Every structure is written in structure tokens, then in C-alpha cells.
Amino acid sequence: MSNFALNCPLPIQQYPQILLAHGGGGKLMNQLIQQMFLPVFGDPRQIQHDAVTLNLSGKAIAFTTDSYVVHPLFFPGGDIGSIAVNGTVNDLAMAGAKPLYLSASFILEEGLAMETLWRVVRSMQQAATAANVQIVTGDTKVVDRGKGDGIYLNTAGVGILEHHLTIAPTSVQPGDAILINGDLGRHGIAIMAVREGLEFETTITSDCAPLAETVLQLLNAGIEIHCLRDLTRGGLASALNEIAVAAGVTLVVDETQIPVQEAVQGACEILGFDPLYVANEGRFVAFVPENAIDRALKIMGSEACVIGTVQAFSSGLVTLNSRIGANRILDMLSGEQLPRIC
């Protein structure tokens, strides 16, 4: 009995094989990045954010890349092409950059209808025009039938930084207000409804949209933005947790102030989802000083609102004041809630 030890040979959250949850924007994806990729590729001088900022011959630029594995390819309010463009544009915008150029790489499955590919290509061009960016380079590969889900896309983007702010989690300060630009959860539920053949009284459409113009308006108005984050995989909850940990602060949010459409809330209750963890493609949070709240909200639009504040407690936690008046920790997503939605 002397060799007996109460420990597990394999920690609960470490797995010998990749799971869908490793791409879900929650704890497992965060662990994969922290334990697998950053030790090999990471630069300790760089801030972990949606886009990296670089200095090229005295010019500050932002650079990002992303891959898209959406199923189904088309859904109310968008498709894999518009997501690919807007998602990359939005990652650049979250660094405060003006997006300029994108690349587009296509991994196509043998047997894909040319008409389907043409719809995606046209959608990408329309989204690029609306976001005022150009698709300037790319690549094409074809995989065997049954091994590609129709289309996978990868896009990379470059933008320029025309300000001197450090827009990143490390700039978040106690007293900052947490602002959001609109309602949550529509993108993930719109995709799930089509995928599962669900019908609701009203059609739920994705919020897929470019965010760069709004961010540039905030900067041009002289708003002292401390941090921005778009609420894609893992939704609002995972994004706030990442920021709280990086900033070493406590974030307190009020559930009654977080906008969720009634149809989305109802769908989440039926499907067993929490809208705070459902992915979005046109929503972001902004951390700004208290004296900038009114000006920022005016620029962010009529749906924008304050959902919380930053406190000085160095816990790296997010706490939620719930609708019933109780307080609870809003943890990072631990599994996969909605696969293949971005």
C-alpha cells in the first residue's frame, strides 16, 4: 500500500487525441494554444490578441489569419464566404487597424458543384467591397470526395495602424466600462436552425457584418479604447474570460443588460444552450474609460449598451449578476457547444 497515490496518470483536461472542443473557443482550445503552439511558435514580446501588430520599416501594421469550416455553407444572413471575409476584417479591426488586403485559400472537395463555389466566390467579393478591402492573393487545393465538407476556407489579412494606442487586454484598467454593440447569439442559432431543420415563428438571421468602420469612427472621435474583442467562438463568456486573465482583473457583468433577442433566447432554452457562449460574427466588446461611455455608445449604434465594469481585484475572473439577483462565476466554455459555425 506504500505506493498508493491519489492522482490520475492523465489529467482530466489533457487528451491523447484532438476533440471538436479543441476548436471551440473555450478551455480546451486555450490549453492547446498555451501548451502546444505558444511554447514553439510564441514570441514573449507579442501580446496575444485577435491580430498581431508588427513594425515594418517604421510602419505599424496588423496581421491575422483564420480558417472557416462552416456547415451548412449557406444560412440566413450569410455563408462561409461572407464569414471568411468579415471574420478576418474584424480581427484586424480589434487591433484598431484599418483593413486593406486579404488572401483567400480554398480547400475544395471533389464533386463540389461549380454553382456552389461561384456563390461563395461572389459572396466573398461582395463582402470585401462592403468592407473596403481587396482580396489580392490565394491558393486552391482539392481533396478526395468525402474528405472536405464541400469547402474549407483560409483567409489572412493585413491592415495599417494609424494611432498610438495599445488596444489589447493588457491595457484594460479598473473602472473601465464594458460595452457591447448589439444582441448576442443569432449567428450560432441561425446555423443550428438550418442544420437541424428547426423552424421558429420568425427566421433567425446571422449577425455577420464587418466592424472596422465602427472601430475607426471610435478612434477618429478620440475615444481612448483600451481593448476590443469580437465575440466569435466561445461567445461573450469566453472572450471576457480571456481578457480578465490577461489583464489580471475581475470583470463584473449584469445579465439584465446583455441584449438577447426573444427568439434566440427561446431557441437556446429549447436546445439547452446558453446565449452567452454562442458564437457571433458581428458583435464585439469595447473597454473604455467611464468618461468616454456616452460618446462611444453614440458611435456604436442604437443597440449598443453597457454590460459591465472592470474591478481592481486581481482574480482573472468574470462574475455575472444574474436575472434572479444572484452572483455566479461566468467560466470559460469547457466543451463544444456548436460545432462548425465559423
C-alpha positions in Angstrom: 0.0 0.0 0.0 3.0 2.3 0.3 3.0 3.0 -3.4 -0.7 4.1 -3.5 -1.2 7.7 -4.6 -4.4 9.6 -5.2 -3.5 11.0 -8.6 -4.6 10.5 -12.1 -2.0 9.4 -14.7 -3.7 11.6 -17.3 -5.0 15.0 -16.1 -8.7 15.4 -16.8 -8.3 18.2 -19.3 -5.4 16.7 -21.3 -6.3 14.3 -24.1 -4.3 12.0 -26.3 -6.3 12.9 -29.3 -7.9 16.1 -30.7 -11.5 16.6 -29.9 -14.0 19.0 -31.5 -13.9 21.1 -28.4 -10.2 21.9 -29.1 -11.5 24.2 -31.8 -14.5 25.6 -29.8 -13.0 28.7 -28.3 -13.1 27.5 -24.7 -10.8 25.9 -22.2 -9.5 23.1 -24.4 -8.7 25.4 -27.3 -7.0 27.8 -24.8 -4.9 24.9 -23.4 -4.0 23.7 -26.9 -2.6 27.1 -27.7 -0.9 27.6 -24.4 0.7 24.2 -24.1 1.3 23.2 -27.8 1.7 26.2 -30.0 3.0 29.1 -27.9 6.0 27.2 -26.5 7.1 26.5 -30.0 5.9 29.5 -32.1 5.2 32.1 -29.5 7.1 35.4 -29.1 7.0 36.6 -25.5 7.2 40.2 -26.7 3.9 39.8 -28.5 0.5 40.4 -26.9 -2.0 37.6 -27.5 -4.8 39.2 -29.4 -7.0 38.8 -32.5 -4.3 40.2 -34.7 -0.6 40.7 -34.2 0.9 44.2 -34.5 4.2 44.5 -36.4 6.7 47.2 -37.3 7.9 47.1 -40.9 10.4 49.8 -41.8 8.8 52.2 -39.4 5.2 51.4 -40.4 2.9 49.8 -37.9 0.7 47.1 -39.4 -1.6 44.4 -38.1 -1.6 40.9 -39.4 -4.1 38.0 -38.8 -5.2 34.7 -40.3 -8.2 32.4 -39.8 -9.8 29.3 -41.2 -13.5 28.6 -41.8 -15.3 25.2 -41.7 -18.9 26.2 -41.6 -21.7 23.6 -42.1 -24.1 24.3 -43.8 -22.3 26.5 -46.3 -25.3 28.9 -46.6 -27.7 30.1 -43.9 -29.9 33.1 -43.2 -27.8 36.2 -43.1 -24.6 34.8 -44.5 -22.5 32.0 -45.8 -19.0 30.6 -45.5 -17.7 33.3 -47.9 -19.0 36.3 -46.1 -17.9 34.9 -42.8 -14.4 34.4 -44.1 -14.0 38.0 -45.2 -15.8 39.6 -42.3 -14.1 37.4 -39.7 -10.6 38.4 -40.9 -11.6 42.1 -41.3 -13.0 42.1 -37.8 -9.8 40.5 -36.3 -7.8 43.4 -37.8 -10.3 45.9 -36.5 -10.0 44.5 -33.0 -6.4 45.7 -33.1 -7.5 49.1 -34.1 -6.2 48.6 -37.7 -7.6 49.8 -41.0 -8.0 46.6 -43.0 -6.5 46.7 -46.5 -5.7 43.4 -48.1 -6.8 39.8 -47.7 -5.6 36.4 -49.1 -8.0 33.6 -49.7 -7.1 29.9 -49.9 -9.7 27.3 -50.9 -9.7 23.6 -50.0 -12.4 22.1 -52.2 -13.9 18.6 -52.1 -14.1 16.6 -55.3 -17.6 16.7 -56.5 -18.5 20.2 -55.3 -20.9 21.9 -57.6 -19.4 24.7 -59.6 -22.6 26.7 -58.9 -21.9 26.4 -55.1 -18.4 27.6 -55.5 -19.5 30.5 -57.6 -22.0 31.6 -55.0 -19.3 31.6 -52.3 -16.8 33.5 -54.5 -19.4 36.1 -55.4 -20.3 36.4 -51.7 -16.7 36.9 -50.8 -16.3 39.7 -53.4 -19.4 41.5 -52.2 -18.3 41.3 -48.5 -14.8 42.6 -49.5 -16.4 45.5 -51.3 -18.6 46.3 -48.4 -15.7 46.2 -46.0 -13.5 48.3 -48.4 -10.7 45.6 -48.7 -9.2 43.8 -51.6 -8.6 40.1 -52.0 -5.1 40.1 -53.6 -3.7 36.6 -53.5 -4.7 33.0 -52.7 -4.4 29.3 -53.3 -6.6 26.3 -54.3 -6.3 22.7 -53.3 -8.7 19.8 -54.0 -9.2 16.8 -51.6 -10.8 13.4 -52.2 -14.6 13.1 -52.3 -15.9 12.7 -48.7 -12.9 14.4 -47.0 -13.7 18.1 -47.2 -17.2 19.0 -46.3 -17.6 20.9 -49.6 -15.4 23.9 -48.9 -12.9 24.9 -46.3 -11.5 28.4 -46.5 -8.5 30.2 -45.0 -8.0 33.9 -45.1 -5.2 36.2 -43.9 -5.4 39.9 -43.7 -3.1 43.0 -43.4 -4.1 46.4 -42.1 -2.4 49.6 -41.1 -2.4 51.2 -37.6 -2.9 55.0 -37.7 -3.0 55.6 -33.9 -0.6 55.2 -31.0 -2.9 53.3 -28.6 -2.1 49.8 -27.3 -5.5 48.2 -27.9 -5.1 44.9 -26.0 -6.2 43.0 -22.9 -3.1 44.3 -21.0 -4.4 47.9 -21.4 -7.6 47.2 -19.5 -7.8 49.2 -16.3 -10.0 49.2 -13.2 -13.0 51.4 -13.7 -13.3 50.7 -17.4 -16.8 50.2 -18.8 -17.6 47.1 -20.9 -19.7 48.0 -23.9 -21.3 45.7 -26.5 -22.6 46.7 -29.9 -25.7 44.6 -30.1 -27.6 41.4 -29.3 -26.0 38.0 -28.8 -26.4 34.5 -30.2 -28.0 35.0 -33.6 -25.2 33.6 -35.7 -24.9 30.3 -33.9 -28.6 29.7 -33.6 -29.2 30.7 -37.3 -26.7 28.0 -38.4 -28.1 25.4 -35.9 -31.6 26.0 -37.1 -30.7 25.3 -40.7 -28.5 22.4 -39.9 -31.1 20.6 -37.8 -34.2 21.7 -39.8 -35.7 23.7 -36.9 -38.4 26.2 -37.6 -39.3 29.1 -35.4 -42.1 31.7 -35.6 -39.6 34.2 -37.0 -36.4 33.5 -39.1 -33.3 34.0 -37.0 -30.6 35.5 -39.2 -26.9 35.7 -38.6 -25.3 39.0 -37.4 -22.4 38.5 -39.8 -21.1 42.0 -40.6 -17.8 44.0 -40.8 -16.8 46.0 -37.8 -13.9 48.0 -38.9 -15.8 51.2 -39.9 -17.3 51.4 -36.4 -13.9 50.9 -34.7 -12.3 53.5 -37.0 -15.0 56.0 -36.1 -14.3 55.4 -32.4 -10.7 56.1 -32.9 -11.3 59.2 -35.1 -13.5 60.6 -32.4 -10.6 60.4 -29.9 -12.1 57.6 -27.8 -9.4 56.1 -25.6 -10.1 52.5 -26.4 -8.3 50.1 -24.0 -9.4 46.8 -25.5 -11.6 45.3 -28.2 -12.6 41.7 -28.8 -15.0 40.2 -31.3 -17.3 37.5 -29.9 -16.8 34.6 -32.2 -16.1 31.0 -31.0 -16.9 30.7 -27.3 -19.1 33.8 -27.4 -19.1 36.6 -24.9 -18.3 34.5 -21.9 -15.1 33.0 -23.3 -13.9 36.4 -24.7 -14.4 38.1 -21.3 -12.5 35.3 -19.5 -9.5 35.6 -21.8 -9.4 39.3 -21.2 -9.8 39.0 -17.5 -6.9 36.5 -17.2 -4.6 38.6 -19.5 -5.4 41.8 -17.7 -5.3 40.3 -14.2 -8.5 42.0 -13.2 -12.1 41.0 -12.3 -14.9 41.7 -14.8 -18.4 42.1 -13.4 -21.3 41.9 -15.9 -25.0 42.3 -15.5 -27.1 39.7 -17.2 -30.1 42.1 -17.4 -28.1 44.5 -19.5 -26.9 41.8 -22.0 -29.2 42.0 -25.1 -30.6 38.7 -26.5 -33.5 38.5 -28.9 -36.5 36.7 -27.5 -36.4 34.2 -30.4 -32.8 33.4 -29.7 -33.4 33.1 -26.0 -36.3 30.7 -26.7 -34.2 28.6 -29.1 -31.4 28.4 -26.6 -33.8 27.2 -23.9 -35.2 24.5 -26.3 -31.7 23.3 -27.4 -30.1 23.6 -24.0 -27.6 26.4 -24.9 -26.5 29.5 -23.1 -26.5 32.5 -25.4 -23.5 33.9 -23.5 -21.4 31.1 -25.1 -23.0 31.1 -28.6 -20.8 32.4 -31.4 -21.4 35.7 -33.1 -19.9 37.2 -36.3 -20.8 40.9 -36.0 -20.6 41.6 -32.3 -17.7 43.0 -30.2 -17.0 44.3 -26.7 -15.1 47.6 -26.1 -13.3 48.5 -22.9 -13.3 52.3 -22.5 -12.9 54.8 -19.6 -16.0 55.8 -17.8 -15.8 59.4 -19.2 -16.0 58.0 -22.8 -19.1 55.9 -22.4 -21.7 58.2 -23.9 -19.6 59.2 -26.9 -18.7 55.6 -27.6 -22.3 54.3 -27.3 -23.5 57.0 -29.8 -20.9 55.9 -32.3 -21.5 52.1 -31.8 -25.2 52.5 -32.6 -28.7 52.3 -31.2 -28.3 48.7 -30.0 -25.1 49.3 -28.1 -25.1 49.3 -24.3 -23.0 49.0 -21.1 -23.0 45.4 -19.8 -20.4 45.6 -17.0 -17.3 47.2 -15.4 -13.7 46.3 -14.6 -12.7 45.9 -10.9 -9.3 46.0 -9.4 -9.4 42.5 -7.8 -6.6 40.6 -9.5 -8.5 37.3 -9.7 -8.7 36.9 -13.5 -12.4 36.0 -13.1 -15.6 37.1 -14.7 -18.7 37.3 -12.4 -22.3 37.6 -13.5 -25.1 39.4 -11.7 -27.9 37.1 -12.8 -31.5 38.0 -13.7 -32.7 36.5 -10.4 -30.3 38.7 -8.3 -27.6 36.0 -7.6 -23.9 36.3 -8.4 -22.0 33.5 -10.1 -18.7 32.9 -11.8 -19.0 33.1 -15.6 -16.4 30.5 -16.5 -14.9 29.8 -19.9 -16.6 27.3 -22.2 -15.4 23.8 -21.2 -16.7 21.8 -24.2 -18.1 22.2 -27.7 -21.5 23.9 -27.8 -22.0 24.4 -31.5 -19.5 22.7 -33.9 -18.6 24.1 -37.3 -20.2 27.6 -37.0 -17.2 29.7 -38.1 
